[in-house]
Amino acid sequence: MLKHACMIVVLILGTADLLSAQAVRGRLLDASSAEPVAGALIVLLDADGAEVTSTVTSARGTYLLRAPGAGVFRLRAERIGFQNSLSNDITLLANETVTEELTASSSAIVLPVLAVESETECRVRPEEGYATYVVWEEARKALEITERTAAAHRFEAVTYQRHVNMWGEALERGDVQFVSYAGRHSWRSVSLEELEEHGYAREAEEGTYFYGPDAEVLLSDQFLDSHCFRYRPGGDDRAVGLAFEPLRTDGDRVDVAGVLWLDGETSRLRTLEFTYTGVEPPTHLGTGPGPYGKVVFDQLPGGGWIVREWWIRTPIGSRDRGVQTYVTYAQQGGRVNRTERLGAARNDMRPVPSVYGPPPSADSSGTP
């Protein structure tokens, strides 16, 4: 039996002592409307331009960043779908809190809907090609905002295991479990060190465990150096993709290849779809792909971004449908139902509008 391991980690966050730290706080406002900008990434840079720390603006456009010591800093505002903006120098004295109102650029990013053939060449680093770089920068913003949002929230979610066909139609209800976790999305991989050593699948006595790449993995130098990227145009819905694949195959080591899909008009990250390399297709079971997975991203009302839904399908058998035999899959996944910011009033959980409801029904997704 093939399985996927989904790890849930709860982090206990302590209270920082604001009286003994340097900090920058303020609001981010739109350059055209002067309205607060929610869900943007604010990055604190040191005098050399290196990133020190970052945070996501609240629904009111506010932010708070703590510096490790006195010095000269700058702030960079990264807003999905728009050009970045940079503040002037900010001098922080010891134990000082400075208020800085930032202006977010209103110049929209235009994602390349079509690229010349040379731009679809697979490149080791996304920045090595114009089209791949533009798409990667918007995907990177969304992945980093997703990580920061998770660190500041508590979630209630439902996880499940069931059998489905290759169209995602449920063959049974399966097992459903309601879970709560804080400080990290429940969609997460194992450590980078373990992935580097053993790959994205691990044999165990009870079966094979498959792991998918989470935001931390996708943003890591290890992943960027071991995979190449190419621009991939979408279909009629104006989706724009950033495809990735491993640079090499090492014997029986299982790796991942996939696509990050963005909205071509808003630059918002929609989904991550991935398959596994180094795994034999289940031809003996019938028509259908090998193990594959999907992650769906969504924006919260307060501006942050979360992993809204996720699943991995692994082939387990076959069924007849008319004159053709198709693969059946064990699907393990989950989705977020409600969320709240850490430190909020007790029982202040808010439904996620696009997700709230009964345990998830099977989707009708096709092969990635």
N, C-alpha and C positions, 0 to 999 in steps of 0.2 A: 504494500500500500504506500502511495506517495503522499507526503504531507508537507505543509509549510508551517514554519514556526513563527508566530507573531508575538513579539515581546512587549510587555507593558511595564513601564518604569514610573514610579511615583517619586518626585523630588520634593524634599522638604526645604523650603526657602526661608532663610533667616531674615531678620529685620536689620537693615543697614543703619549705621550710626551717621546721620546726616551732619551732625555737629563737627565731625572730625574728618570731613572729606571735602574735596573741591568738586564743584558741580556746575553744569550749564543747563539752564531750563528755559522754556519759552514756548512759542507757538509757530507753526508753519502755516503761512497764508498763501493763497493762490495769487499769482502776479496780476491776473486780469480782474478777478472778481473780489479779491481781498477776503474771500471766504476761507474758513479753516480747512486744511487738507488732512483727512484721516487716512491711516493705513500706509503712510509713507515711511521709508527707512531713513533715519537720521544717524549719520556716522561721525564720530569724533576722530579727528586726525591730529597727529602730533606735528611738531615743527618740521619734520622730514617728510610729511605726507603719509606716514604709515597709519593704518587703522588701529585705534585704541579700543573702542567699544562702539556699540550701536544700539538703537532702540526703534520702536515703531510708534508713530504718532497716534494719539487717542482719537475718539470720535470728535473731540473739540479741537483737534490739531495740536495738542500739547505734547511735550516731550521732557524728559529729564535724563541727563547723562552725567555719570560721576567719573572724574579724571583721577588717575593714580597719584598725581602730585601737582605741584604748581608748575606753570609753564605757559608757552604760547601754543594755542590750538586753533583749528578751523573746523567748521561743520560742513558736511556734504549732505544735501537732501536728495534722496533717490525716490522718484515717484514712478510707478508703473505706467508706461505709455507716454512719458514725457522726458525731456532732457534733464540731466542732473543740474543742480545749482550749488554754488560754493559760497560760504560766508567770508567776511573779512577776518583778519587775525583777531583772536580773542585771548587776552592775557588773564590768566587765573592766578591769583595769589593763594598762599596757603590758607586752607579752611574758608575759602571764599566761594559763594554761589553767585553766578552771573546770569542775568536774564537777557536772552538774545532772541529777538523776533526774526524769523527767517521768511524769505519769499521763495515760493516754489515756482519753477519755470512753467510757463503755459505753452511752451513750444512742444508740439506733439512729436513723438517718434513715429516714423513711417516704416513699417516692416516691409521688407522686400517680398512682394507677392510672387514675382518671378525672378530667377537669377540666371546669369549666363552659365554655360555648362561647366566652366572652370571653377565656379563657385560651389558646385556640388561635389567637388573632390573631397575625400575624407582627410581631415587635417588633425594633427595631434592636439593642438590647442585651438579652441574656437576663435581666438583673436587673430589667427593667421589668415583668415579670409573675411572680406567685408560682410557678406550676407550672413555667414555663420556667426560672426562677432555680434552683429546687431541683434539677431534672434537670441543668442546666448546671454547678452547683457540683460534683456528683459526677463528671460527665464531665471537668471541668477537673482535679480531683484526679488522676484516672487518666491523663490526657494528660501532666500535669507529672511524675508518678511514672515514666511511660514514658520521658520525656526524660532524667530523672536516672539511671534504670537503665541506659539505653543508654550514657550517658557513662562509666559505671564498668565496662562489660563488653566482652568480645570474643565474637564470634559466628561460628559456622560455619553456612552456609546453602546451600540449593540454589535456583538461579534457572532459569527455563525459558521457552521460547516454543513454542507449539503452536497448532493449529487446533481449535476446539471448536464445538459447536452451541449453540443458545440455552439449553439445559438444562445446559450445562457438561460435556457428555459429550465426551471427547477423540476427535477424528477421526484423530489421528496422535500418535505419541509426542513428536515435536518435538525441539528442542535443549535439553539439560540441562547446567548448569554448576555446579560446587561452588565456593563463594567463602568467604573469611574477611575479617572487617572488625572494627574496634574503635572505640569511642567514639561511635558513631552508628548508628542503624538504617539498613539499606540501603533501606527504604521512606522516601524523602524527596522533597521537591519541589525546584524551583529556588528562587532567592532571592525574597524578598517583593517586592523592587524590580522584578524581571523579570515576576513575575505581575501586579503593578499596571500595568505598562506594556503587556505583550503578552497577558495572559490565560493560560488553562490549556491552550492548544493553540498549536503553532507549526508553520508550514509550512516544509518543507525540501525539498531537491532529491529526496531519496529517499522522501518521504512526509510525513505529519503526525505530530508528536509530541504526545502528550497527557500532562498532568501532574496528579497528584492532590494534595489537601491533606494535608500531614503534621501532626504535633502542633504544631510551631513555627508553622505557618501558622494553624491553627485557634485557637491561643492569642493570636495577634497582634492589636494594636489595629486594624491595617489590615483584617483579616478581619472583626472584630466590628463595625467601622463601615461596612463595605460589604455586609454581609449581614444579613438579619433572621431571627429564630428564632421557632419556635412549638413548643408541647408537642404530642406526637403519641402517643396511646395505642397499645399493641401488640395482639397477638392473644391467643389462649388460653394462651400460654406466659408471660403476665404481663410481657412485655417492655415497657419504657417508652422512648419515643423523643424526641429533640430534633432537630427538622427545621430545616434552614436553606436559604435561597435568596438569590440576589443581589438587591440593592435596585433595580438598574437594568440595562438591556441597552444596550450601547454598540456599535451597528452589528454588525460581524463579530467583535467580541471574545467569546471563549469563556470562560464562567465555570462554576462548579460549584454544584449543589444536592444535598442528601442528608440522611441521618439518622444520628445517633449513637444506637445502641441499647444500653440498659442493662438489667440484670436487675432486675425489679421488686421482688424480695425482698432481694437482697444489695447492690443499687446498683452492682454491678460493670459496667464497660464491656465489652460483648461485641464489637460490630462497628461499623465505619463503612461505610456504603453511599452511593455518590454517582453522579450522572449529570452530563452536560454540557449547559449551556444555550447557545443560539446555534448549535447543530449541527442540521442538517436530519435527521429520522429516515430510515432507509434503506428507504423504502417501495418503491423500485424493485427492492430485493433480495428482498422478501417480508415475512412477519410477524416482528416482533422489534424490540427496542429499539435505540437508537443506542449509542454508546460509554458504558460504565459500569464501575465498579470496586467493590472490596470489600477491607476491611482487617479482620483478625481479631486481637483482643488476648488475651493470656493472662498468668497469674501464674506466676512462677518459684517453685520450692520454697523459695528464700531470701526470698521476699516481694516482690521487685521485679516490675515489669510490663514486657512486651515486645510488639512487633508480631510475632505468631507467623506470620501468613500474609497474603499480599496478592496481588491481581491486577487487571489492567485488560483489558477486552475491547473490541475495536474491530471493527466490521463490515467484512467483506472480500468476501463473495459470497453465494450462495444455494444451497440444496439442496432437493430434493423429499422430503417425508415423507408418504406417502399422497397425498391430494388437495391438500395445502397445501404451499406453498413457504416455507421458513424461512431466516432469515439465518444465515450462518456467521460465526465471529469468529476473529480472531487474539488469543490470550490470552497476555499476558506477566505473569509473577508469580514468586513464590518463597515460601520458608518457612524458618524457623530449625530446625536439627536439634540443635545443641549450643551451650552457652554457658559462659563462665567469667568471674569477676571479674578486672579488670586488676590485675596485681601478684600473682596467685595462682601457685602452683608450676607449672612448665612441664608441659604435657600433662595439666592438671587439668580438661580440658573435661568438662562434665556434660551428658548427654542431656536435652532438654526432653521430659518424659514424653508429653505429648499430641501431639508432633510427630515424635519420633524414628522413623526408618524409611527405606524406599527413596524415590527421587524421587517427588514427589507425583502421585497419580492425579487425574483430573478430578473435580471436585465435582459435586453435583447441585443447585447453587443456582439459584434462579429470578431473575427480574428484580427489582432493588431497588425 
